[in-house]
Amino acid sequence: MLTIKDLLQIKSIDGMHIIAGEQGINNVVSIVNIMENPDAFDWLTPNELLLSTGYIFKDNEELQNRIIKELAEINCSGLCIKMHRYFDEIPQNMIDLANQYGLPLLALPFEYTLSKVIAIINEKASGRYDLLNRKSLDMHNSLFRIALEGGGIDRISAELSDNINNPILFLDRDWNLLHYTEVKDNPIPLASCLHLVRNRPVFTKEFTDTIPRNISQIKKSVKRIYHSKGREIKCRILPVAVANYIYGYIIVWQTMRELTEFDYILLEQSSTILALERIRTRELEEVKLTIRQDFFDDLLTGKLTSIDSIQPLCDLHGINANYMYYCMVITIEPDVVGSLEDMVVRKYEQDLIAKKCVDLVYEHASSANWVIMCFYRNNRVIVLVGQNEYRPTITISEAKQFADELYETLLAKVKKTTFSVGIGRQYKTITSLHKSFSEAHEAIRLMHKFDGKGAVSHFEDYSIYHFLESNIKASELEDFFLKRLGKVHEHDLGFGTSFMTTLESYFSHNQNVSEAAKALFIHRNTFIYRIDKIKEILDTDLKHSEELLQIQLALKIYKLLQKE
């Protein structure tokens, strides 16, 4: 074990001497590094001796003080400054702080190069690594055995907390709580400062925003101070990551004691084990989800037609086969997922967004007096809304209002993502649920075709287009349109009028002239003049119900033909 005191006795770097912080003369030196970057604090480790020419802090007293404080808090061995390069004398403020924190402040004679000093000290310190490696290997085997036995994050967290004697929090990649382990006699209990509810944020956004975005590449814990009720709590944050992909975070609530070099090694080992545990848990969830989704796939594609065969499967998956249901489909189009090159990462990100949407659906539906069943499939969230004879009938307007509110919630809570919501009709038996599912998809398709954007639509909104498009040939549709409104369309093309638009507004506002004129931003008299001209062209008074129906159908066909 090499200490600062031992360094001062090495003949090959004769002349190195201590200026301040002699209280730390027995600090252990495990590794030596050069510090010439003011942003290097997140990369430092305990028992690390830092060498510097002083260039980065030669004219900055605030940075000089910060360096002494940060190195002391990280439990670095000391700071060694090469003299007569930028400093003839070490600043008094650094000496005073080094004495205050007990951080050895060393002076290195000018004639030694930093690289030579590193080589000498590392050679002397190498013997310590053998002992440390054996100890860390034993701990790694212990943690790995817990994982193999299915102990999960609860036992891993407890083992880690017991060894480093500090409370531990394990959060997911969105900083939501997965598990925490408290320590007896903790002077600042976790519950006194944090919101400890599973799957909910623990820390403030202001705190988490200070964590480097590239923390998975740093591969070391970073120190941050959490402020709560006038107190400053030192936290160590370590990413749980594989191949730079973050599965969560380990947070050490450092209120019991300072961390040692072995503690930091143990944290990094725990990070790897927890990452594997998260992957394993996700795979198990995927298997369960696949079995569940296979059932719903068969149900929603009409493969299950017998109520006798459906009943036991419904009981197994928690769905009441005696309810009436309608189906709602939500398509998810995240902006960021398409830019990810790694297919596995892309799928994982897509699933995370879909899971979040499922949680939001259940949260939103908690106030509704309906039975909700929700799950996701690839980039779709499927919502089954059920009711029985004892529940009020769900009207189309109620279903759309529910979907509209849910749509706004999704937009607000899931950023940079486009949603489309389609609603099918309600059927009396669960064996007909596949019809509602198909209608929900058709509602989305027709909404995109005619409106070209994500929003909410019920199948009934576009049922006439569905009927016309799927049952009548295009040539017959065109012939019908030309016979009913061909002259009006030709007049628009020949004279630059907008009679077709006028007719659409006229019928969409239930033949209310004032409202239709207002929608087109024209005077009421202008609108009346246009209607009179249309009557003249068509040689009709626009009063006969059968004739009005044909004109409205022709307008629908006109819109359909335009999109074709």
N, C-alpha and C positions, 0 to 999 in steps of 0.2 A: 504494500500500500504506500503510494508516493504522496507526500504532503508538501505544502509550501515550504515548511522548514527544511525538508530534504532537498528541495530545489536549490536553496541558498548555499548548500554544501557541495553542489556538483562542481568539480574543478573545471570541467570543459566550458562552463559559462560563468567563470569567475568574474566577480564584479557586479553581478545582479544583487540588488539589495532592496530591503523593504522600506518604504517611505511612510506608510500609514496602514491602519487596520491590523495591527499586530495581534488583536484578539483572535483573528482567523488564521493564525500561522500554522495551525494543525489541520487546516482544510485539505481534504483529499483532492488530488489531481488525477483525473482519469483520462483526460484528453486535452489537447491544445489546439487552439484555432486562432485565426487572424480576424480582427474586427475592423473593417474599414468602410462599413455601410451602416448608416443610422437606422435602417429598417430591418436590422438583423435580429432584433430581440426575440421574435417568434421562432427563430431557428436555433436558439441556444438551449443547452441542456445543463443540468446540475453537474458540479465537479468539473466544469470546463474552465480552463485557464485561457483568458483572452489576451492576445498580443496586439499592439497597435502602435503606429507611428504618431498617433494623435491628430492626424490630418483632418479627420471628419469633425472633430470638436475643438480645434485649436482656437477658434474665434467665437465660440458659442457657449457661454457659461451655463445657460439653461440646459443644453444638451449634455454638457459635462456632468451636471448634477443628476440628470435623468439616467445617464449610463451607470453611475455608481449605484443609484437606487435600484434600477432594474436588475443589474447583475447580482446584487445582494438578495433580492427577492426570488430570483431564479435559483439561488444557491450555487452560483458559479464559484470556482475556487479563488479567483482573483483577477486583477487587471494589471498587465505588465506593459509599460510605455517605454518605447525606445527613445532615449534622450538625445538632445542636440540635433534632432531632425526638424521638429517643429516646436519643441519645448526645451528651453535651457533649464527651466525649473517647473515642477508640477504645480499647477494652480492651487492656491490655498483652499479654495472652496471645495475642490476634489479631495484634498487631504482631510479637511474637517468632516466631510460626509463619509469618507472611507473609515475614519475613526468611529464615527457615530454608528455605522452599520456593521462594523467589524469585517469589512471587505479588504483583504490584503491588496495594497497598491504598491506595485514593484517598479523599480527603475532598471532598465536594461542598457548597458554601455553601448555607445554608438557603433563600435566595431563589429558587433554581432549582427548577422542577418537573421530576419525572423524565421526563414525556412530552416536555418541551421539549428535554431533554438527548438523549433517544433520537433525536428528529427531526434535531438538529444533527449528531450523530455518524454516523447512517445516511447522511445526505447526503454527508458527507465520505468515507465508506467505499464508496460505490456504484461508484466507478471500478474498484475491485479486482475486483468481481464479473464484469465483462466478460472479463477475462483468465482467471479461474477457470472461468467457464462454457465458454469455448472449449476449455480443457484437459480439462474433464470430458466435453464432447461428443466429443472425439477418443477418449477412453478408452471411452466408451459404444459408439461405433461399432466399436471393436476387439473388445469383448466380444460385441457382437451378431453380428459377422462369425464369431466362433468358434462361436456357437450355430447360425448358418445353415449352417455347414460341417459340422455334426454333431460338433463337438469334444467335446460332453458336459461333465459336471461336472468331469471330470479336467482338461481344458485350461482351463476357466474358473477353477477353483480355483488352478491353477498360475500363471495370468496375474495373478490377484488377489494371491497370496502374493508373487510377484516384485515387484509394484509397491509393496506396503506393507511389504515386507521383514520379514514375520513369518509363522510357521506358521499354517496355516488348517485348520479342520475343518468338514466339512459333514455335518450330522446330519438325520435325518428328524424328523417332528413328534413322535415318541415318544422322541426323543433317542438313537436308534440310529445308529451310524456308517454313512455312505454313502461318504465319501471324505475323505482328509486329504492335505495337502501339507507336508512338512517343509522346513526351511531349513538350509542349510549353516552350521556353526559355531553352531548354536542352543545357548546355555549350559544350557538345561533341555529336553532332547529330549522330544518328545511321548511316546515309548515308555517313558521312565523314570517317567512319572506316570500314564499312561492305559492302559486296556485297548482296544487298537486292533484290534478284530475286527469285520468288516463285519456289519451288521444286528444288532449287539449294543450295549447301553448303554455309553457312554464315561465319563460323569461319574456321581458318586454322586447318589442321590435327594435327599440333603440340599442339594446344590448346585443342582440343577435346580428344586427347590421354591422357591428364592429368586427365581426369575425371575417378574416380574409376569404374571398371567394375561391382562392386556390388552396384552401387549407388541406385538401386531400393530396395535393402535390408536396406540401411541406412535410407531411408524414411525421410530424411531431405535435405535441400538445402546445397550445398557446395560452398565455396567461391573460385574463381579463378581470377587471374589478367590477363587481355587481353592487350597485348602490341601492340600499333598502332601509327605510326608516332611519336615515341619518348614519347608517353603518356602511362600511366598505368591506365586502366579502371577496376574498381572492378566489378565483375559479380557474381551474385548468380544463381546457376544452380540447378533446382529441377526436378527430373524425373516425368513424367506423366505415372504412372504405376498401374497395377492391378495384384495382386497375383505374384508380382515380374517380370511381363512381361511389358516391356517398350513400350509405344505407342508414346512417344515423350518427349520433354523437355521444361520447362519454363525457360527462361533466363531473369534475371533482370539486366538491364544496369544501374548500381547504380551510376548515375552521378548527381542526384538532391539532395538527402538526404540519411542519414543512415536509415536502416530499424529498425523498432521497434519490440517488441515481438508480437504485434497484426499483424504486416505485415507478419511475418513468419507463424503465424497461418492461415492468409488469403491465403498465397501462397499454403499451404498444402491443404486447402479446394478447391482452384481453380484447383489444380492438380487432385483431385478426380473428379470434375465436368468435366474437360477437357477430362479425360480418358473416362468417360461415353459418352461424346459428340463424341469422336473419334470412340467408339464402335458403336454408333447410326449411324454415317455417313457411317461407313463401311458396316453396315447392309443394309442401303438404296442403297448403291452402288451395294451390292450383289444382291438385288432384280432387279435393272435395268439390271445388267449384266446377270442375269438368263433369263430374258425376251429376251434379245438380243441373248444370247447363244442358247436358244431354237429354235429361227429362223434359226441360222446358223447350228445347229444340224440337223434340218429337211432338210436344203439345201444341206448339205455335206453328208447326208446319202441317198439322192435320194428320199426323201418323197415328195418333191415339184417338180412336173413334168410339170405342166402347166404354161406357161409364163404369162397367165392372172392372176393366183393366186399369182405368184411370184412378179409381178410388184409392187403392192401396198405395199407389205412387204419390198421390196428393197428400195422403196422411204422412208418408215418409218425409216429404219435403215441406210440410207445414202450410199447405194450401187447401182451403175448404172447397170441395168439389160441388157443393150444393149452392154456392153463390153464383150470382150473375156477374160477369166481368166485362169491362172494356179494356182495350190495350192502348197504351201510350208509348211511343218510341221517341227517344231523344238521340239524335246523332251528334257526335262530338268531333270537332275539327280543330285540334290545338295547332297554333302557329309554330311552336318550337319543335314539336316531335318530328315533323318532316325534314328538318335540317340535321337531325342526328344520323350519323353514318352507321354506327354500330346497331345492328338489327336487334340484339338482345336488350341494349339500353333503350332503344326506341320503344320496344314492346313494354318494358318495365315502366317507362314514363307514361305511356298510354294507359296502362293499367292503373297507375297511381291516380291519374286524372279521373278515370272512370269510377274508381272506388270513392273518390272525394265527391263526385256527382251523386253516387248512390246514397252516401251519408246525408248530403244536402236534401235529397228527395225525401228521405225518412224524416229528417228534421222539419222540413216544410209541411209534410203530411200529418204531423203529430196533432195539429189543430183541426184536421178534417174528420168528419164522422164517417169515414169510409175505411174499408180494409185495404191496405196497401201491401203489395208484394213487389219488390224491386231487385233487379240484378243487372249485371252488365255482360255484354258479349262483344268482344273486340272494341270497336269505336261506337258502340250503341249502348244506351241504358234503356232497359225495358221495364215499364211500370204497368203492373196489373192492378186495376182498381175494381174492387168487388163490393157487392151489397146483397142483402137478402130481403125477404119480405117485411122484416121489422125495421128496415132502414129507409129513409126517404129516397124517392127516385132521384137519380142523378141526371139532371137535364143537360142538354148540349151546352147551354150557356154556362152552367156551373162547371162542367168539365173544362171548358175553354178558359174560364176565369182562373181555375186552379192551375191550369197549364201556363197561363200568362204570368201569374205570380211566381210560379216555379222558374220560368224562363228568365225573369228579371233577377231572381235570386242567383241563378247560375251565372249570369253575366257579371253580377257584382262580386261573386265569391271566387270565380275561376277566370282569371285574367288571360287575355290574349288567346281566347278560344271562341270559336263560332258554334252556336247551337241551332238545331232545327227540331221542332217538336211536332209530331204528327199524332192525331188521335183517331182511333177507329170507333165504330159503333158498338153499343152494348148488346150482348146476346144473352138469351135466357139460360143456355146450358154451356158448361165448360168445354164440351166437345166442339162447340162452334167458335171457341176463342181464336182459332187460327184465322178466321175471317176478319176479326177485328185487328189482328196483328198485320195482316196483309193490307187492310184499309189504312192503317196508320202509316205504313211505308208509302202507299200510294198518295196519301195526303201530302207527305214530304216531297215526293217526286213532282207532283203537280204544283205545289207551292213554289218549288225552285224553278219550275218551267215557266210559270206565269208571273211570279213576283221576283225571282232571281236573288233571294236573300234568305238568311236564316230567320225564323220567327216561329209562330204557332199557327197550326191549321187543323181543322176537323175535316174528316172525310166528306161530311155533308157540304162543306164549303165548295168543293170541287167535284161533287158527284156527277153533275151534268156533263162536265168535261170528260170525266172517266167513262161515262156512258157513251158519249159521242165518239170518243177516241177508240174505244175498244169494240164497238158493235157496228159501226158504219164505215164504209169505205171512204177514202179521202175524196174520190171523184164524186161520190154521191153528196158528200157534205158541201163541196164546192158548188155543185149544181143547185142544191137547196138555197145556198147563200145568194147566188146570182139571181135566182128567180124572185127572192124576197127583197133583197137590198142591193142588188147589182147596180141599179140606176143611181142610187144615192152614192155608192162608192165611186162610180164613174164620174159623177158630178164633182166630187171632192178632187179627183185626179185632174179633171179638166179645168176646173175654175179655182182650185186652191182653197176651197171651202173646208169646213170641219164639221160637216153634218153627221158623220158617223160618230164622232166624239160627242156631239150634242145629243144624239139618240141614246148613247151609253149612259150619259149623265142623267138623262130624262128618266130612264127606267131604274137606274141605281138609286134614285131619290124618290121612287114610288110616284113618278109623274107629277111631283111637286115642282112647279116652274120656278118659284122663288129660290128654293134650296138648290136646285140644279144649276140655276144661273149663278148663284153665289159660289158654288164649287168650281165653276169655270171662269170666275172673276169677270163676268160680263153683266151688262144691265139686263134687267128682267125683260124689257121690251125687245132687246136684241135677241134674247133667247126665244121669245114668242115668235119673232119674225122668222128665225131659223126653223122652228117647228112647223110654221105655216108653209115654208118653202118645201120642207120634207113631205108634208101632206100632199102638196101640189105635185111633186115628183112621183110619189107613190100612188097618187090618185086615191087617197083614203083619208078618213077623218080621225084615224087612230083611236077609235072607240070600241070596235068590235073585239070581244074577248079572244076569239079564235085567231083573229088577225094579229092582235097584240102578242099572243103567245108565239106565233110563227116569227114575228119580227125579233122578239127577245132570243129565240133559238138561233136565228140568223146572226145576231150579234155575238152570241157565244161561239158559234162556228167561225165567225170572222176572227175572233181573238185566237181561237185554236189554230186556224190556218196561218195566221201571222207567226205564231210560235213555231209551226212546222217549217 
